[in-house]
Amino acid sequence: MSVANEGESKDNPVQITEDEAALYDRQIRLWGLEAQQKMRNATILVARLRGTATEAIKNIVLAGIGKLVIVDSEDVQEEDLGAGFFFRDEDVGKKRVDAAKARIESLNPLVVVETRHDTCFLDAEVLDTLVMNVDLVCVTDWDREGLIKINEVCRRFGKPFYAGGTFGLLGYIFCDLLKHDYISPDRSAPKEAPKSVKATAIYPPLHMALRHRWSALTKRQTKELNPAVVHTVLALWQYQVQHQGNLPDDQNAVPELQEIANSLLEASDVTKQVLTTVPSELIESACISGSHEFSPVCAVVGGVLAQDILKALAAREAPLANFFTFDGNTGGGTVCRMNM
């Protein structure tokens, strides 16, 4: 697999043509030619083609990245037809990547789309080869231990890493952008003389972010970050660890998931003035809906995921820092700085 499109290299980046400049005119006006150029020369790896990835892919392809590499070994199932708008009834039983490739390419013929259905994606040699040949890695709807492993490989090769997905009505995004430099508006500058400044953010890997302690936050700060949703997402990851990757799918799992969530809540030192136990209605919702996909939730999470990937590539304004959660029960999203 080649990092760049045919005839391209990192030493000789492809310049945007007049036709491309016309196509992306609106975006160039928004974030500048240099930012669009960075996207034009970027290769992004997306692993697992479910609802969240579908929405994210649509947005990054329309925005004009250079190349998209999609890895997914699974076949299209009937349940994929809801949130996976790249699939049709006649695609059931086909490989997801094979069914989706032409429809993704039709969104923007200027983007090169490569698909792979490796069954051994987490094999060390396969994963190393894939990661070293791309500019950014995005893994969706994966279990916690797999995400930690892929994140560590990305760190070894100095590649930014995004993870995102949904558990029914809940959604999440985590990003590890290593040491990320970006241009940010100077909020202290006079309104009549706006200017931008260079800023740097240091991101921790996922395994360190998961050790985050909330004790330094005030009562108000803790409330704003909605720790109940954060700990429900973390509890679902832990549930998968204890159940061979499976998610709860009925109310019978409520007691166990409640116990896991409360245990994580206690361990992370969330002030008891804000939350002593994760609300039972949130746990019940997660158990009933957690193993299913809902198009609106995938649209929100995938949209935010794509927007942040583009923001990171363009290096304009601050990306997420570093754990976003969405609660479809209320329609609210929050960003929590996990060990940053």
N, C-alpha and C positions, 0 to 999 in steps of 0.2 A: 504494500500500500504506500502510495506517495503522499507526502505532506501537502504539496501544492498541486494545483491543476497542471495539466501537461504544458510544459514550456515555462513553468513558473518555478521560483525558488525563493527562499527567505532573503537571499542576497540580492535577487532581482525581482522585487515585488511587482505585480501587474498593476499598471496604472488604469484608473477609471477612464473609460472611453466617453466620447460625447454622448453617445446613445445611453450609456449607463448614467451619466450625469443628468440627462433629461429624465430618465426613469426614476432616479432617486432624488430628484430636485428638492422635494419637500423635506426629506430627511437631511440633506446636505445643508439646507437653510437652518434646520433645527440644531444640528450638532457639528456641522462643519465638514469640509472636504477631507481633512486629515482623518477624522474619526470614521468617515465612510470608507476611506481607503484601508484603514485597519480591518474593518469588517470584511471588505472585499477580498483580503488576503488571508482571512482566518479559516482554519479547518476545525470544525466542532464535532466531537463524538457524542452521540446520544445513545444510551443503552436502555433498552426495554421500551417497546412501542405500545404504551397504554394511553389512557385518556389525557393525563398530564403532559406526556411527551408529545402527543398529537397537537395540542394547543401550542406548546412551546415551539415545536418544529415549524408550524404554520407561520408564526411571527418572525422567527429568525431567518427563515427562507425568504419571506417577503421583504425583510429588511436588507437583504443582499449580502449575506456571508459568501465566502468563496466556495467552500466545500462542506458537505454534511456527510458524516459516516454514521450509519444507524446499525446497531447490533441488537438482534432479538432472535432467539431460537424457537419461539413458540408459534403455534398455529392460531389463526383467527377463530375465536369462539363466538357463539351467538351473543354472549354478554358483552363482547367487544363492540358490537354494532351501535350501542347507545352513545358512549362517549368517544369512540374512535371513528371520527367522521371521514377517515381515509378508507374505511372498509364498507363493502356492500354485502347484501345477502349471499350473493354467489361466491364471495371470498371465504366463507366459512370452510375450514379445513385446509386452506392454503397457508403458507408461511406469512406471518404478518408483514415482514419486510418486502416480500415479493408482491403482496397485494397492494401495498401502499406506495411503492416506489414511483410508478408513473404519475400518480395523483400528486405526489409531493413535487416532482419535477415540473408538473404543469403550473404550479403556483408561481415559479420563477425559473424559466429555462436557463438563466445565467448561472444558476447555482448547480455545481456538480454534486450528484447524490450517489453515494456508494452504500450498498447494503451487504450485511453479513449475517448469517444465521449460525454462528459458532455455538455449539452446545457446551464448549469448554471455555467460555468467556473469562472465568476466574482462574484458568490455568496460568501459572506465572509467566510462561514464555509468550502466550497469546496476548495476555493483558499488557505486558511490557511493550510488545511490538505496537499494539494499538495506541497506547498512551504516548509513547515517545514520538509518534508520527502525527500528532494533532496539537492544536493550540489550547484547547479547553475541553474538559470532560464533564458531561452532564448525565447522571444516572437517576432514573426515575423508578419509583415503586419497588424499591429493593429492601432487603432486610438489613438490620443495623450492622451485623458483623460483616456482611458483604460490602456495605458502604465504607466501613472503617478500613477494610483491606484495599479497596480501590483508591480511597483517599490517600493512603500511605504510598501506593505506587505513584500516584500523581505528584506527591511531594518529592519523591525520589527523583522524578524527572522535571521538577519545577513547573508543573502544569496546574492552572486554576481548576478547582473542582466544585461542581454544584450537585446537590441531591435534592429531589423534590418528589412529591407524591401526595396521594389522598388516601384516607381511611374513611370511606363513606362521606359524611358531612364535614369531616375534618381534613385539613391539608397542611403541608409543611414545606419549607425550603431551607436548606442549609448550604452555606458556601464557605469554602476555604480558598481565599485568593492569595495566600502566602503573604508576601510583602507587595502591597498594591499601591502604585503611584497614580494619582489622578488630579485633574484640574477641577477646582471647586469654586463657586462664586464666593467672593469675600463679603460676608454679611456685615462686616464692620465698615465697609467703604460707604461713602456718601451716595445717596440714591442718584444724584446727578452725575456721579463719576464712578459707575460700577466697574469692578475689575475682578479678575480671577486670580486665585493663588494655587500653588502646587501643594498637595497634601499627600500623606502616606498613612496607610492603615496596615497593621500587622494582624493577620488572622491565625487562629489556632486550628489544628486538625480536629476532626470530629471526636476522636476518643478523648481529647482534652476538653473540648467544649462540653461534653457530657458530664464532666466533673464540676460544672459550674455551681457555685454556691450563691444563694440569694441574700445572705445575711447582711451584706453591705448596703442593701437598698432600703430606702425609707418605705413607710407604709403606703404612701401615695404612689411611689415609683413601682412598687410591687403590684399594686392594683392595676395600674395602667398596662402592665406587661401580661396580664391575664394568665397567671401561673397554672390555673386549672386546665386550660387547653394544652399548654406546653407539656404538663406532666401526663395528660391523657395520651398524647402522641408518643411520649417516651415510654409509657406503660404498654402501649400496643407493640412497640418494638421489642420490649422485654417479653411480652406474651409470645411473640413469634419465636424468640430464642427457646422458650420453654415448651413450644409445641411444633417443633420441626418446621418452622416457617409459616405455619397456618395462623390465620386470624380468627377471632371470635365471630360467630355468625348467628347467635341467638342469645336470649336472656340467661341461659344456663351458665354463661361465662361471666356474668356480672360480679359475683362474689370474688372470683379470682382476680379479675382485672381491677376491681376496686382495691383489693389488698395490695396489688403491685403498685398501683398509682399512689396510694397513701404511703407506701414504703419509700418510694422515690421522692415524694413530697417531703417526708421527714428527713431523708438523707441530704436533701439539697438546702436545708435550712431556710425554707420560706417562712416568713414571720407569721406566727399563729394569729396575730391580730387581723390578718387578711384572709388566711385560709388554713383551716385545721384538717380538712378532708376534701378530696376532690368530689364535687357534687354528684350525687347518685344519678341524676337525670343525664348528665354528660356521659357517665360510664355506660348507662343503659343505651344511650344513642349510639355510642361507639361499638357496643357489642352487637346491636341489631343491624347497623349499617356499615360497620367497619370493613367488611370483606367485599363491599360493592362499590361501583363507581357511579357518580352522579355528574352529568354533563356540566351543570352550572358551577360546581365546585372545581372540576377539572379545568374549566375555562378560566376561573379566577386564578387558581394556583399556577397553571401553565402560562397564563398571561403575565403574571408577576415574574415568574421564572425567566421567561424570554426577555422581558424588559431589562431585568438585572444582568443577564448574560450580555446583552448588547451594550449596556452601560459599562460593564467591566471591560469589554473589548475596546470600546471607544475611549475609555479612561476619562470620561467627562462626568463629573459629579460623583458623589459617594455611592457605592453599591450597598447592598444589604450588609448589615453587621449584627449578627451573622446567622440568626435563626428566626425565620418567619413562620407564624402559624395563622391559619384561617379557620374560623368557626362558622360553618354554614348554618348552624342553628340561629345565630344572631346576625350573620352577614359581616362580622367584624374581623379584622386582621391586625396582628401586632408583630413588632420586631423586637427580639430580645438579644442583647449582647451576651453571648454565652462564653465566659472565660476570655473576653477580649479586654 
